[in-house]
Amino acid sequence: QVQLVESGGGLVQPGGSLRLSCAASGDSFSSYTMAWFRQAPGKEREFVATISRSGGSIYYAVSVKGRFTISRDNAENMVTLQMNSLKPEDTAIYYCAARPFAYTIYMSPSDFGSWGRGTQVTVSS
């Protein structure tokens, strides 16, 4: 099991930017596929982005493609989510998630066994 702690959330105006970080500990970070999910009140948790163990394979939800960038630094045991051109509909709690590496791409919350507690992102004027 790997422990995950998100940080970097906050209040930002529409069109603004925010950078989220996820610090991992407790296991070999480089052996895990990492992902970001988000959940707004009254809605299901939805996929945002995922990155493979070496960072070579990256996938984004259509809703964030071109605006968000996921990256990882295995030496620092950290994954980040750079969010640009933020919209009110991006408002949600953002969660970092991890699962052991597999050759398929996973985009469902049920596919991930390790989760952070989340960080709130609010986009409002």
Residue pairs with C-beta under 8 A, 6 or more apart in sequence:
1 26
1 27
1 113
1 114
2 24
2 25
2 26
2 27
2 29
2 32
2 98
2 114
3 24
3 25
3 26
3 114
4 22
4 23
4 24
4 96
4 97
4 98
4 114
4 115
4 116
5 22
5 23
5 96
5 116
5 117
6 20
6 21
6 22
6 94
6 95
6 96
6 116
6 117
6 118
6 119
7 20
7 21
7 22
7 23
7 119
8 18
8 19
8 20
8 21
8 119
9 18
9 20
9 93
9 94
9 119
9 120
9 121
10 18
10 120
10 121
10 122
11 122
11 124
12 18
12 86
12 121
12 122
12 123
13 86
13 123
13 124
13 125
14 86
14 87
14 88
14 123
14 124
14 125
15 85
15 86
16 86
16 123
17 82
17 83
17 84
17 85
17 86
18 83
18 86
18 121
19 80
19 81
19 82
19 83
20 36
20 80
20 81
20 83
20 94
20 96
20 119
20 121
21 78
21 79
21 80
22 34
22 36
22 78
22 79
22 80
22 81
22 96
22 116
23 77
23 78
24 32
24 34
24 77
24 78
24 79
24 98
25 77
29 74
29 77
30 53
30 54
30 74
31 53
31 100
31 101
32 53
32 98
32 99
32 100
32 101
32 114
33 50
33 51
33 52
33 53
33 98
33 99
33 100
33 101
33 102
33 106
34 50
34 51
34 70
34 72
34 79
34 96
34 97
34 98
35 47
35 48
35 49
35 50
35 51
35 96
35 97
35 98
35 99
35 106
35 107
35 112
36 48
36 49
36 50
36 70
36 79
36 81
36 94
36 95
36 96
36 97
37 45
37 46
37 47
37 48
37 94
37 95
37 97
37 109
37 112
38 45
38 46
38 48
38 90
38 92
38 93
38 94
38 95
38 121
39 45
39 46
39 92
39 93
39 95
39 118
40 91
40 92
40 93
43 92
45 95
45 109
46 61
47 61
47 107
47 108
47 109
48 60
48 61
48 64
48 68
48 70
48 81
48 94
49 58
49 59
49 60
49 61
49 64
49 68
49 70
49 81
50 58
50 59
50 70
50 105
50 106
50 107
51 57
51 58
51 70
51 71
51 72
51 79
52 58
52 101
53 74
53 101
54 74
55 71
55 72
55 74
57 105
58 70
59 105
59 107
60 68
60 70
61 107
63 89
64 83
64 90
67 83
67 84
67 85
67 86
68 81
68 82
68 83
68 84
69 81
69 82
69 84
70 79
70 80
70 81
70 82
71 79
71 80
71 82
72 78
72 79
72 80
73 79
73 80
79 96
81 94
83 90
83 121
86 121
86 123
87 123
88 123
88 124
89 123
90 121
90 123
91 121
91 122
91 123
91 124
92 121
93 118
93 119
93 120
93 121
94 118
94 119
94 120
94 121
95 115
95 116
95 117
95 118
96 115
96 116
97 109
97 112
97 114
97 115
97 116
98 112
98 113
98 114
98 115
99 106
99 111
99 112
99 113
99 114
106 112
